[in-house]
């Protein structure tokens, strides 16, 4: 990305592997929209005190000129044992990708 990606962790331990995954996914967004001004990602585990399952939440906030702000908020829906945080991150970026494609098509008048 041309501008730095801002990653915030809340209730989740910071991880280089997660940072790298997020940066790769954010760079992929530029294929759909090359004029992104800002990309903020919040990775949360809001109810980390729960006994059964610790659902993750990933929020992506992207700003595209002229004044468009796209927000994606994905939550873990199941208590699967297979890398739940990575799945939520993947799902969040897929949703943001769809939003960016729609915005770019709208801007081009398609």
Secondary structure, DSSP 4 states (H G I P E B T S, - for coil): --SPEEEEEESS---HHHHHHHHHHHHHHTTT-S-EEEEEEEEE-TTTT-SS----EEEEEEEETTTEEEEEEEE--S--SS-HHHHHHHHHHHHHHHHHHHHHHHHHT-
